[in-house]
Amino acid sequence: MIYFLVTTSMYNNCPIRKNQYINGINKLKDVIDIMNIENNKIIIIENNGNRNTFLNYLDCEVYYTNNNSLPTYNYGYKELQDVLDCIEHYNINDSDFIVKMTGRYILEEDSEFMKEIKNINETKYDCVIKYGNPLYLVNYKMRDCITGLIGMKCYYIKKIEKPKGMEHVEFMWGDVTYLINDNKIHIVNNVGINVCPMSNTYYLI
């Protein structure tokens, strides 16, 4: 099974963020249909408590946590906890493949990353990834990586360590790939997703 875990955090009823999530999640559904990716399940994770939100009407499973109230300013820590809690809640198997996507990011229809995910059951990769950061992408293994769209066997995600203080959670995801044989990691040349880290201005990576 391929699980698409889409992370969201809807606070203060921000209309910009609401529209971003609607666009990002609907585009994910479209790309999955266009590429005919089978045997998959989308789970939207929202971390401001169980309640009725617009997410419930996007025709996906929605899992609510309270992790935005954790006593830390490290949003990556909260997001990682959301993912781990979701894995536990849905009893996702170690052998299942998980795609973690930031909900307000928007896929391209010809996303190279998603093309690899479509064939993951044949290629048997344990990880599909892009190393570096949005402003400096690389094609070799390193600590930093793109976590706005990343794929990994559940077994390895459960081994990711929590960041300490304001440590970048991207380094934690990158570190766990050193447990994976290089021939089981596929590094994409281009991710094929429009990102807007720390802003509302999108650009393609």
Backbone as a chain_set.jsonl record, in Angstrom:
{"seq": "MIYFLVTTSMYNNCPIRKNQYINGINKLKDVIDIMNIENNKIIIIENNGNRNTFLNYLDCEVYYTNNNSLPTYNYGYKELQDVLDCIEHYNINDSDFIVKMTGRYILEEDSEFMKEIKNINETKYDCVIKYGNPLYLVNYKMRDCITGLIGMKCYYIKKIEKPKGMEHVEFMWGDVTYLINDNKIHIVNNVGINVCPMSNTYYLI", "coords": {"N": [[0.846, -1.191, 0.0], [0.473, 2.248, -0.781], [0.77, 5.073, 1.059], [-0.324, 8.35, 1.16], [0.538, 10.898, 3.074], [-0.621, 13.855, 4.036], [0.32, 16.847, 5.249], [-1.106, 19.353, 7.289], [-1.913, 22.519, 8.819], [-4.162, 24.333, 10.164], [-4.713, 27.372, 11.282], [-6.208, 30.163, 12.953], [-8.107, 30.429, 10.973], [-7.144, 31.159, 8.436], [-7.635, 32.51, 5.29], [-5.996, 32.434, 3.011], [-4.258, 30.279, 3.442], [-6.165, 28.248, 3.604], [-7.153, 28.16, 0.942], [-4.782, 27.414, -0.334], [-4.376, 24.827, 0.691], [-6.682, 23.509, -0.268], [-6.234, 23.687, -3.048], [-3.737, 22.363, -3.256], [-4.247, 19.752, -2.251], [-6.354, 18.852, -3.883], [-5.015, 18.877, -6.317], [-3.112, 16.891, -5.894], [-4.812, 14.64, -5.764], [-5.755, 14.71, -8.4], [-3.373, 14.226, -9.867], [-2.692, 11.664, -8.985], [-4.835, 10.265, -10.103], [-4.479, 10.841, -12.866], [-1.987, 9.645, -13.347], [-2.638, 7.119, -12.759], [-2.107, 5.765, -10.306], [-2.125, 3.025, -8.368], [-3.649, 1.199, -5.582], [-3.565, 2.918, -3.26], [-3.781, 5.31, -0.536], [-4.984, 8.355, 0.644], [-4.278, 10.373, 3.367], [-5.16, 13.096, 5.163], [-3.531, 15.124, 7.479], [-4.184, 17.09, 10.249], [-3.307, 19.469, 12.716], [-4.549, 20.871, 14.871], [-6.5, 19.997, 16.602], [-9.434, 17.902, 17.012], [-12.19, 18.529, 15.034], [-14.82, 19.938, 13.01], [-13.904, 20.712, 9.79], [-13.15, 22.351, 6.631], [-11.563, 20.476, 5.451], [-12.738, 18.036, 5.798], [-14.412, 17.763, 3.672], [-13.105, 17.18, 1.37], [-13.046, 14.721, 0.266], [-11.285, 12.806, 1.307], [-9.567, 10.763, 3.724], [-9.352, 12.124, 7.003], [-7.224, 12.989, 9.621], [-7.008, 14.136, 12.824], [-4.826, 15.8, 15.064], [-3.429, 17.031, 18.176], [-1.063, 18.319, 18.033], [-0.061, 20.834, 17.366], [-0.114, 22.294, 19.607], [2.008, 21.509, 21.109], [4.78, 22.17, 23.298], [6.814, 23.772, 21.763], [8.639, 25.763, 19.408], [9.419, 24.683, 17.108], [8.329, 23.877, 14.149], [8.777, 21.786, 12.429], [9.289, 19.661, 14.131], [6.731, 19.303, 15.205], [5.32, 18.564, 12.913], [6.609, 16.16, 12.206], [5.902, 14.638, 14.433], [3.166, 14.538, 13.972], [3.113, 12.874, 11.682], [4.213, 10.482, 12.701], [2.334, 9.875, 14.684], [0.103, 9.441, 13.086], [0.898, 7.176, 11.641], [0.922, 5.316, 13.713], [-1.776, 5.438, 14.563], [-3.224, 4.492, 12.343], [-2.104, 2.069, 12.084], [-0.074, 1.476, 10.216], [1.841, -0.587, 8.143], [5.271, -1.691, 8.444], [6.364, -2.32, 5.973], [4.917, -0.875, 4.166], [4.738, 1.861, 1.83], [5.376, 5.258, 2.293], [4.402, 8.46, 1.337], [5.222, 11.628, 2.183], [3.751, 14.734, 2.152], [3.705, 18.249, 2.013], [0.828, 20.035, 2.588], [0.091, 22.489, 1.344], [1.62, 22.741, -0.88], [1.988, 22.388, -4.458], [1.564, 20.007, -6.879], [3.094, 19.257, -10.06], [1.69, 18.06, -13.116], [3.297, 16.3, -14.507], [5.105, 15.375, -12.673], [8.265, 14.25, -11.773], [8.941, 12.924, -9.431], [6.46, 11.771, -8.674], [6.097, 10.009, -10.778], [8.02, 8.112, -10.215], [6.957, 7.126, -7.858], [4.652, 5.906, -8.782], [5.654, 3.569, -9.882], [6.743, 2.214, -7.757], [6.299, -0.269, -6.576], [7.364, -2.0, -8.376], [10.033, -1.19, -8.747], [11.001, -1.351, -6.198], [12.27, 0.444, -4.488], [13.401, 1.827, -1.389], [13.329, 4.412, -0.706], [12.463, 7.542, -2.064], [13.695, 10.562, -3.096], [14.856, 13.998, -2.852], [17.854, 15.517, -2.404], [19.459, 18.223, -0.589], [18.458, 21.693, -0.41], [15.589, 23.85, -1.08], [16.797, 25.998, -2.442], [19.261, 25.094, -3.144], [19.801, 22.433, -4.67], [20.855, 19.024, -4.816], [22.441, 16.072, -6.236], [23.35, 13.968, -4.667], [23.864, 11.959, -1.722], [23.2, 13.468, 1.357], [22.868, 15.298, 4.473], [20.809, 17.251, 4.412], [17.555, 17.656, 2.949], [14.659, 17.634, 0.756], [11.665, 17.935, 2.303], [9.117, 18.589, 1.755], [8.015, 17.01, -0.134], [8.464, 13.777, -0.03], [9.446, 10.369, -0.095], [9.274, 7.215, 1.573], [9.921, 3.99, 2.978], [7.81, 2.865, 5.561], [9.067, 1.671, 7.742], [11.575, 2.95, 8.001], [10.855, 5.623, 8.411], [9.802, 5.513, 10.956], [12.096, 5.382, 12.399], [13.194, 7.868, 12.428], [14.771, 10.448, 14.178], [13.707, 12.801, 16.674], [13.951, 16.32, 16.192], [16.175, 18.44, 18.041], [15.687, 21.255, 20.089], [15.783, 24.002, 17.971], [16.622, 22.612, 15.798], [16.925, 21.663, 12.381], [14.349, 19.817, 10.926], [14.597, 18.626, 8.508], [17.199, 17.675, 8.425], [16.986, 15.483, 10.069], [15.367, 13.725, 8.623], [17.088, 13.388, 6.447], [19.286, 12.195, 7.737], [18.325, 9.639, 8.42], [18.343, 8.308, 6.033], [20.859, 7.339, 5.759], [20.809, 4.888, 6.822], [19.874, 3.335, 4.855], [20.581, 1.304, 2.066], [22.481, 2.514, -0.685], [21.681, 1.668, -3.22], [19.023, 1.292, -2.9], [17.861, 3.678, -2.813], [16.301, 6.231, -4.594], [17.257, 9.071, -6.196], [15.695, 11.839, -7.32], [15.95, 13.856, -10.283], [14.525, 16.203, -10.746], [11.934, 17.421, -8.694], [9.275, 18.187, -9.206], [7.261, 19.791, -8.081], [5.522, 22.612, -6.826], [6.649, 24.885, -4.528], [6.438, 26.8, -1.454], [8.091, 27.707, 0.789], [8.05, 29.156, 3.981], [6.691, 31.371, 3.041], [4.257, 32.865, 0.774], [4.802, 32.707, -1.836], [5.198, 30.95, -4.735], [7.461, 28.556, -6.218], [8.984, 26.409, -8.652], [10.421, 23.238, -8.073]], "CA": [[0.0, 0.0, 0.0], [1.135, 3.548, -0.775], [0.037, 6.064, 1.834], [0.025, 9.761, 0.987], [0.24, 11.618, 4.3], [-0.595, 15.268, 3.657], [0.339, 17.587, 6.504], [-1.747, 20.668, 7.28], [-2.074, 23.165, 10.121], [-5.09, 25.433, 9.871], [-4.896, 28.196, 12.463], [-6.782, 31.498, 12.752], [-8.982, 30.422, 9.799], [-6.466, 31.944, 7.4], [-8.221, 32.161, 3.989], [-4.934, 32.125, 2.043], [-3.818, 28.907, 3.694], [-7.274, 27.363, 3.241], [-7.141, 28.001, -0.516], [-3.587, 26.655, -0.685], [-4.62, 23.419, 1.009], [-7.67, 22.975, -1.216], [-5.571, 23.54, -4.345], [-2.685, 21.356, -3.176], [-4.809, 18.403, -2.059], [-7.087, 18.484, -5.099], [-4.041, 18.582, -7.366], [-2.576, 15.565, -5.584], [-5.809, 13.664, -6.199], [-5.764, 14.714, -9.869], [-2.157, 13.593, -10.379], [-2.831, 10.232, -8.708], [-5.758, 9.739, -11.112], [-3.864, 10.955, -14.188], [-0.906, 8.663, -13.439], [-3.216, 5.81, -12.454], [-1.37, 5.151, -9.205], [-3.071, 2.101, -7.733], [-3.414, 0.709, -4.218], [-3.095, 4.051, -2.46], [-4.717, 5.942, 0.391], [-4.603, 9.697, 1.067], [-4.693, 10.77, 4.708], [-4.823, 14.477, 5.518], [-3.276, 15.281, 8.911], [-4.315, 18.481, 10.712], [-2.817, 19.34, 14.087], [-5.132, 21.833, 15.803], [-7.588, 19.397, 17.362], [-10.538, 17.271, 16.285], [-13.322, 19.421, 14.828], [-15.29, 19.9, 11.622], [-13.275, 21.735, 8.956], [-13.309, 22.167, 5.18], [-10.808, 19.295, 5.044], [-13.638, 16.885, 5.813], [-15.218, 17.746, 2.447], [-12.204, 17.011, 0.227], [-13.148, 13.323, -0.157], [-10.115, 12.07, 1.776], [-9.509, 10.519, 5.16], [-8.746, 13.226, 7.754], [-6.802, 12.608, 10.964], [-6.706, 15.337, 13.612], [-4.009, 15.672, 16.272], [-3.311, 18.265, 18.959], [0.378, 18.55, 18.121], [0.335, 22.231, 17.22], [-0.035, 22.857, 20.951], [3.212, 21.037, 21.784], [5.563, 23.317, 23.787], [8.012, 24.025, 20.97], [8.463, 26.61, 18.231], [9.941, 23.934, 15.972], [7.181, 23.334, 13.421], [9.171, 20.503, 11.858], [9.08, 18.67, 15.193], [5.293, 19.046, 15.288], [4.909, 17.837, 11.714], [7.113, 14.797, 12.324], [5.056, 13.96, 15.409], [1.912, 14.252, 13.267], [3.321, 11.719, 10.807], [4.402, 9.296, 13.533], [1.048, 9.568, 15.318], [-0.771, 8.9, 12.044], [1.357, 5.811, 11.396], [0.454, 4.483, 14.827], [-3.232, 5.423, 14.593], [-3.733, 3.666, 11.245], [-1.394, 0.794, 12.114], [0.576, 1.32, 8.912], [2.863, -1.634, 8.215], [6.649, -1.286, 8.155], [6.672, -2.539, 4.558], [4.163, 0.062, 3.335], [5.497, 3.02, 1.377], [4.723, 6.509, 2.689], [4.771, 9.74, 0.729], [4.87, 12.767, 3.036], [3.64, 15.935, 1.332], [3.187, 19.462, 2.642], [-0.471, 20.195, 1.937], [-0.1, 23.702, 0.549], [2.442, 22.67, -2.078], [1.162, 22.007, -5.605], [2.257, 19.13, -7.818], [2.99, 19.335, -11.512], [1.076, 16.831, -13.632], [4.343, 15.395, -14.979], [6.079, 15.3, -11.584], [9.194, 13.116, -11.833], [8.795, 12.215, -8.171], [5.25, 10.955, -8.694], [6.311, 8.929, -11.742], [8.738, 7.069, -9.496], [6.029, 6.523, -6.894], [3.75, 5.03, -9.543], [6.32, 2.298, -10.166], [7.527, 1.839, -6.579], [6.147, -1.698, -6.282], [8.231, -2.731, -9.296], [11.438, -0.821, -8.527], [11.333, -1.79, -4.831], [13.064, 1.413, -3.747], [12.988, 2.115, -0.018], [13.278, 5.863, -0.523], [12.515, 8.445, -3.228], [14.103, 11.761, -2.367], [15.74, 14.994, -3.443], [18.724, 16.077, -1.378], [19.709, 19.653, -0.643], [17.333, 22.523, 0.021], [14.947, 24.408, -2.274], [17.662, 26.944, -3.142], [20.513, 24.441, -3.52], [19.474, 21.017, -4.828], [22.015, 18.222, -5.209], [22.143, 14.693, -6.641], [24.121, 13.025, -3.863], [23.366, 11.806, -0.362], [23.678, 14.405, 2.367], [21.9, 15.416, 5.572], [19.668, 18.095, 4.069], [16.723, 17.099, 1.887], [13.344, 18.244, 0.567], [10.649, 17.171, 3.023], [7.793, 18.97, 1.271], [7.57, 15.832, -0.891], [9.494, 12.768, 0.207], [8.867, 9.043, 0.016], [10.133, 6.313, 2.325], [9.271, 2.877, 3.654], [7.375, 3.203, 6.915], [10.075, 1.153, 8.681], [12.621, 3.954, 8.209], [10.27, 6.84, 8.981], [9.656, 5.286, 12.397], [13.419, 5.503, 13.005], [13.648, 9.266, 12.387], [14.887, 11.052, 15.501], [13.085, 14.12, 16.826], [14.932, 17.404, 16.264], [16.372, 19.058, 19.349], [15.64, 22.712, 20.006], [15.34, 24.481, 16.662], [17.325, 21.843, 14.77], [16.114, 21.476, 11.179], [13.835, 18.45, 10.811], [15.101, 18.077, 7.238], [18.419, 16.912, 8.718], [16.589, 14.21, 10.676], [14.953, 12.872, 7.494], [18.296, 13.059, 5.693], [20.126, 11.28, 8.515], [17.824, 8.261, 8.428], [18.649, 7.654, 4.756], [22.159, 6.675, 5.876], [20.521, 3.501, 7.199], [19.36, 2.672, 3.655], [21.582, 1.058, 1.03], [22.39, 3.496, -1.77], [20.956, 1.128, -4.375], [17.6, 1.278, -2.579], [17.438, 5.082, -2.794], [16.237, 6.902, -5.891], [17.344, 10.53, -6.11], [15.102, 12.42, -8.521], [16.628, 15.042, -10.811], [13.6, 17.298, -10.455], [10.846, 16.889, -7.885], [8.009, 18.411, -9.899], [6.27, 20.352, -7.165], [5.652, 24.042, -6.563], [6.787, 25.055, -3.088], [6.437, 28.179, -0.956], [8.53, 27.64, 2.182], [8.115, 30.384, 4.77], [6.096, 32.494, 2.31], [3.142, 32.467, -0.082], [5.29, 32.825, -3.207], [5.536, 29.609, -5.211], [8.42, 28.323, -7.298], [9.047, 24.993, -9.004], [11.678, 22.521, -7.854]], "C": [[0.884, 1.245, 0.0], [0.24, 4.517, -0.009], [0.572, 7.454, 1.516], [-0.415, 10.493, 2.247], [0.464, 13.101, 4.039], [-0.715, 16.102, 4.921], [-0.258, 18.983, 6.332], [-1.79, 21.201, 8.704], [-2.886, 24.427, 9.886], [-5.364, 26.217, 11.146], [-5.43, 29.573, 12.07], [-7.647, 31.594, 11.498], [-8.43, 31.261, 8.655], [-7.0, 31.565, 6.015], [-7.172, 31.813, 2.936], [-4.51, 30.68, 2.2], [-4.921, 27.913, 3.322], [-7.28, 27.104, 1.741], [-5.929, 27.195, -0.977], [-3.796, 25.164, -0.431], [-5.613, 22.792, 0.041], [-7.013, 22.713, -2.573], [-4.541, 22.409, -4.321], [-3.232, 19.944, -3.082], [-5.583, 17.951, -3.293], [-6.132, 18.159, -6.241], [-3.396, 17.225, -7.131], [-3.54, 14.487, -6.057], [-5.842, 13.567, -7.716], [-4.557, 13.96, -10.426], [-2.194, 12.082, -10.137], [-3.743, 9.583, -9.742], [-5.122, 9.742, -12.494], [-2.796, 9.88, -14.396], [-1.38, 7.243, -13.136], [-2.382, 5.072, -11.405], [-2.351, 4.317, -8.387], [-2.689, 1.807, -6.287], [-2.848, 1.81, -3.324], [-4.195, 4.56, -1.54], [-4.156, 7.307, 0.776], [-5.144, 9.933, 2.469], [-4.215, 12.194, 4.952], [-4.639, 14.535, 7.032], [-3.366, 16.766, 9.259], [-4.086, 18.487, 12.213], [-3.334, 20.389, 15.08], [-6.381, 21.299, 16.499], [-8.738, 18.903, 16.506], [-11.749, 18.198, 16.239], [-13.76, 19.277, 13.386], [-14.648, 21.043, 10.85], [-13.551, 21.438, 7.487], [-12.574, 20.93, 4.693], [-11.689, 18.054, 4.969], [-14.437, 16.743, 4.524], [-14.36, 17.605, 1.186], [-12.124, 15.558, -0.223], [-11.86, 12.546, 0.128], [-10.31, 11.741, 3.254], [-8.841, 11.719, 5.835], [-8.449, 12.756, 9.163], [-6.359, 13.861, 11.705], [-5.843, 14.982, 14.819], [-4.076, 17.001, 17.036], [-1.864, 18.746, 19.013], [0.812, 19.99, 17.893], [0.447, 22.92, 18.579], [1.172, 22.335, 21.731], [4.094, 22.229, 22.166], [6.891, 23.496, 23.056], [7.666, 24.956, 19.817], [8.964, 25.925, 16.962], [8.781, 23.254, 15.251], [7.493, 21.999, 12.765], [9.011, 19.372, 12.856], [7.607, 18.292, 15.249], [4.818, 18.232, 14.091], [5.37, 16.385, 11.766], [6.275, 14.013, 13.326], [3.696, 13.622, 14.803], [2.03, 12.988, 12.43], [3.433, 10.438, 11.632], [3.102, 8.893, 14.226], [0.075, 8.942, 14.322], [-0.398, 7.45, 11.733], [0.832, 4.873, 12.477], [-1.067, 4.335, 14.802], [-3.806, 4.473, 13.541], [-3.015, 2.319, 11.144], [-0.759, 0.485, 10.759], [1.75, 0.357, 9.056], [4.245, -1.091, 7.855], [6.973, -1.369, 6.673], [5.898, -1.6, 3.628], [5.019, 1.274, 2.987], [4.696, 4.281, 1.693], [5.29, 7.677, 1.9], [4.288, 10.835, 1.665], [4.885, 14.018, 2.174], [3.109, 17.082, 2.174], [1.938, 19.897, 1.88], [-0.631, 21.412, 1.064], [0.811, 23.766, -0.672], [1.63, 22.05, -3.215], [1.994, 21.232, -6.627], [2.1, 19.579, -9.263], [2.416, 18.011, -12.021], [2.107, 15.825, -14.134], [5.458, 15.256, -13.942], [6.949, 14.051, -11.697], [9.087, 12.272, -10.561], [7.6, 11.266, -8.224], [5.35, 9.826, -9.706], [7.069, 7.777, -11.085], [7.832, 6.361, -8.498], [5.076, 5.559, -7.595], [4.349, 3.641, -9.719], [7.038, 1.712, -8.955], [7.415, 0.355, -6.26], [6.996, -2.563, -7.207], [9.707, -2.443, -9.007], [11.933, -1.236, -7.144], [12.266, -0.823, -4.105], [12.504, 1.58, -2.34], [12.842, 3.608, 0.233], [13.325, 6.554, -1.876], [12.662, 9.838, -2.656], [14.808, 12.747, -3.282], [16.541, 15.618, -2.308], [18.997, 17.559, -1.635], [18.534, 20.413, -0.054], [16.754, 23.219, -1.2], [15.818, 25.366, -3.081], [18.986, 26.33, -3.586], [20.276, 22.933, -3.536], [20.686, 20.247, -5.325], [21.566, 16.798, -5.544], [23.021, 13.68, -5.919], [23.588, 13.04, -2.439], [24.02, 12.813, 0.574], [22.605, 14.529, 3.436], [20.648, 16.172, 5.139], [18.876, 17.468, 2.922], [15.396, 17.84, 1.839], [12.305, 17.381, 1.286], [9.235, 17.596, 2.641], [7.174, 17.887, 0.412], [8.688, 14.806, -0.806], [8.813, 11.423, 0.396], [9.826, 8.071, 0.682], [9.297, 5.162, 2.878], [8.962, 3.281, 5.101], [8.413, 2.793, 7.955], [11.11, 2.221, 9.015], [12.058, 5.244, 8.808], [10.139, 6.699, 10.494], [10.989, 5.386, 13.129], [13.95, 6.941, 13.0], [13.657, 9.838, 13.796], [14.234, 12.428, 15.525], [14.177, 15.194, 16.849], [14.991, 17.993, 17.662], [16.39, 20.574, 19.2], [15.059, 23.15, 18.679], [16.094, 23.796, 15.525], [16.396, 21.585, 13.59], [15.665, 20.019, 11.051], [14.29, 17.806, 9.507], [16.363, 17.242, 7.466], [18.076, 15.541, 9.313], [16.142, 13.219, 9.599], [16.177, 12.456, 6.682], [19.158, 12.044, 6.42], [19.65, 9.842, 8.414], [18.116, 7.555, 7.107], [20.022, 6.995, 4.769], [22.016, 5.247, 6.396], [20.088, 2.662, 5.993], [20.491, 2.479, 2.651], [21.379, 2.023, -0.131], [21.578, 2.976, -2.944], [19.459, 0.983, -4.122], [17.032, 2.693, -2.468], [17.406, 5.612, -4.218], [16.235, 8.41, -5.667], [16.796, 11.102, -7.408], [15.934, 13.61, -8.981], [15.821, 16.298, -10.509], [12.406, 16.717, -9.711], [9.523, 17.003, -8.621], [6.912, 18.872, -8.97], [6.574, 21.831, -6.95], [5.6, 24.267, -5.062], [6.761, 26.537, -2.723], [6.881, 28.201, 0.503], [8.649, 29.016, 2.817], [7.552, 31.602, 4.055], [4.873, 31.994, 1.576], [3.523, 32.604, -1.553], [5.798, 31.468, -3.676], [6.648, 29.633, -6.246], [8.607, 26.825, -7.449], [10.417, 24.42, -8.676], [11.568, 21.122, -8.475]], "O": [[1.906, 1.297, 0.684], [-0.908, 4.749, -0.389], [1.775, 7.701, 1.595], [-1.611, 10.689, 2.465], [1.595, 13.546, 3.846], [-1.746, 16.065, 5.593], [0.039, 19.693, 5.371], [-1.713, 20.442, 9.67], [-2.358, 25.455, 9.463], [-6.148, 25.787, 11.991], [-5.136, 30.079, 10.987], [-7.901, 32.692, 11.002], [-9.171, 31.984, 7.989], [-6.84, 30.418, 5.596], [-7.428, 30.986, 2.06], [-4.412, 29.94, 1.22], [-4.631, 26.846, 2.78], [-7.397, 25.957, 1.31], [-6.032, 26.388, -1.901], [-3.426, 24.335, -1.262], [-5.409, 21.669, -0.42], [-7.207, 21.656, -3.173], [-4.476, 21.599, -5.246], [-2.741, 19.039, -3.756], [-5.478, 16.795, -3.703], [-6.405, 17.268, -7.045], [-3.159, 16.483, -8.084], [-3.12, 13.518, -6.689], [-5.945, 12.47, -8.266], [-4.695, 13.153, -11.345], [-1.771, 11.308, -10.996], [-3.466, 8.479, -10.209], [-5.215, 8.751, -13.219], [-2.703, 9.281, -15.467], [-0.612, 6.287, -13.245], [-2.005, 3.915, -11.59], [-3.288, 4.847, -7.79], [-1.587, 2.112, -5.832], [-1.791, 1.651, -2.713], [-5.377, 4.279, -1.739], [-3.0, 7.417, 1.184], [-6.328, 9.717, 2.729], [-3.014, 12.465, 4.947], [-5.487, 14.054, 7.783], [-2.703, 17.597, 8.639], [-4.6, 17.621, 12.92], [-2.63, 20.751, 16.022], [-7.228, 22.079, 16.936], [-8.985, 19.418, 15.416], [-12.271, 18.603, 17.278], [-13.123, 18.557, 12.617], [-14.822, 22.209, 11.204], [-14.118, 20.399, 7.149], [-12.91, 20.385, 3.642], [-11.43, 17.14, 4.187], [-15.073, 15.713, 4.303], [-14.822, 17.874, 0.077], [-11.242, 15.195, -1.002], [-11.405, 11.743, -0.687], [-11.118, 12.366, 3.941], [-7.876, 12.27, 5.306], [-9.315, 12.188, 9.828], [-5.446, 14.562, 11.267], [-6.095, 13.993, 15.507], [-4.703, 17.96, 16.586], [-1.48, 19.485, 19.919], [1.952, 20.337, 18.2], [1.031, 23.997, 18.689], [1.343, 22.684, 22.899], [4.147, 23.208, 21.421], [7.96, 23.386, 23.656], [6.544, 24.943, 19.31], [8.939, 26.508, 15.879], [8.304, 22.201, 15.673], [6.602, 21.174, 12.564], [8.645, 18.256, 12.486], [7.265, 17.112, 15.33], [4.009, 17.316, 14.238], [4.614, 15.479, 11.413], [5.968, 12.844, 13.091], [3.134, 12.561, 15.075], [1.148, 12.13, 12.464], [2.817, 9.426, 11.298], [2.802, 7.704, 14.343], [-0.68, 8.032, 14.664], [-1.273, 6.597, 11.582], [0.358, 3.775, 12.187], [-1.589, 3.238, 14.996], [-4.756, 3.739, 13.812], [-3.281, 1.53, 10.238], [-0.891, -0.618, 10.23], [2.552, 0.476, 9.982], [4.372, -0.156, 7.065], [7.767, -0.578, 6.166], [6.19, -1.536, 2.433], [5.906, 1.664, 3.746], [3.502, 4.365, 1.404], [6.504, 7.854, 1.81], [3.089, 10.961, 1.914], [5.893, 14.336, 1.543], [2.174, 16.907, 2.956], [1.986, 20.104, 0.668], [-1.42, 21.382, 0.119], [0.776, 24.744, -1.419], [0.699, 21.282, -2.973], [2.983, 21.732, -7.162], [1.104, 20.199, -9.634], [2.638, 16.962, -11.415], [1.828, 14.627, -14.183], [6.618, 15.046, -14.296], [6.438, 12.931, -11.714], [9.139, 11.043, -10.621], [7.716, 10.096, -7.861], [4.74, 8.776, -9.507], [6.797, 6.609, -11.361], [7.926, 5.148, -8.312], [4.737, 4.51, -7.047], [3.624, 2.646, -9.705], [7.859, 0.807, -9.106], [8.358, -0.225, -5.721], [7.315, -3.707, -6.883], [10.532, -3.356, -9.022], [13.128, -1.446, -6.939], [12.982, -1.235, -3.192], [11.296, 1.49, -2.123], [12.298, 4.023, 1.256], [14.13, 6.195, -2.735], [11.856, 10.261, -1.827], [15.296, 12.381, -4.351], [15.975, 16.176, -1.368], [18.794, 18.071, -2.736], [17.726, 19.864, 0.694], [17.369, 23.185, -2.266], [15.601, 25.531, -4.282], [19.749, 26.961, -4.317], [20.518, 22.244, -2.544], [21.453, 20.743, -6.149], [20.466, 16.375, -5.187], [23.393, 12.655, -6.489], [22.949, 13.999, -2.005], [25.24, 12.982, 0.576], [21.54, 13.924, 3.315], [19.536, 15.764, 5.475], [19.446, 16.831, 2.037], [15.051, 18.579, 2.76], [12.091, 16.227, 0.915], [8.261, 17.035, 3.142], [5.956, 17.84, 0.244], [9.732, 14.956, -1.441], [7.731, 11.343, 0.977], [11.026, 8.081, 0.411], [8.123, 5.332, 3.205], [9.758, 3.948, 5.762], [8.611, 3.499, 8.943], [11.484, 2.384, 10.177], [12.717, 5.887, 9.625], [10.346, 7.665, 11.229], [11.01, 5.466, 14.357], [15.039, 7.199, 13.514], [12.67, 9.727, 14.524], [14.213, 13.133, 14.516], [15.222, 14.993, 17.467], [13.989, 18.04, 18.376], [17.031, 21.11, 18.296], [13.969, 22.722, 18.3], [16.192, 24.335, 14.423], [15.209, 21.319, 13.78], [16.488, 19.103, 11.066], [14.36, 16.581, 9.409], [16.577, 16.232, 6.796], [18.789, 14.563, 9.088], [16.483, 12.038, 9.646], [16.289, 11.3, 6.275], [19.702, 11.131, 5.799], [20.464, 8.922, 8.331], [18.135, 6.325, 7.062], [20.327, 6.182, 3.896], [22.984, 4.486, 6.409], [19.95, 1.442, 6.09], [21.273, 3.399, 2.414], [20.246, 2.315, -0.516], [20.866, 3.741, -3.596], [18.709, 0.597, -5.019], [15.879, 2.884, -2.082], [18.374, 5.46, -4.964], [15.333, 8.956, -5.032], [17.365, 10.878, -8.477], [16.551, 14.294, -8.164], [16.361, 17.316, -10.077], [11.919, 15.641, -10.059], [8.74, 16.054, -8.666], [5.775, 18.408, -9.053], [7.734, 22.242, -6.899], [4.632, 23.89, -4.4], [7.022, 27.406, -3.554], [6.135, 28.663, 1.367], [9.269, 29.922, 2.261], [7.881, 32.736, 4.404], [4.483, 30.837, 1.728], [2.649, 32.615, -2.421], [6.719, 30.904, -3.085], [6.776, 30.569, -7.035], [8.416, 26.064, -6.501], [11.444, 25.034, -8.964], [12.517, 20.342, -8.408]]}, "num_chains": 1, "name": "protein.A"}
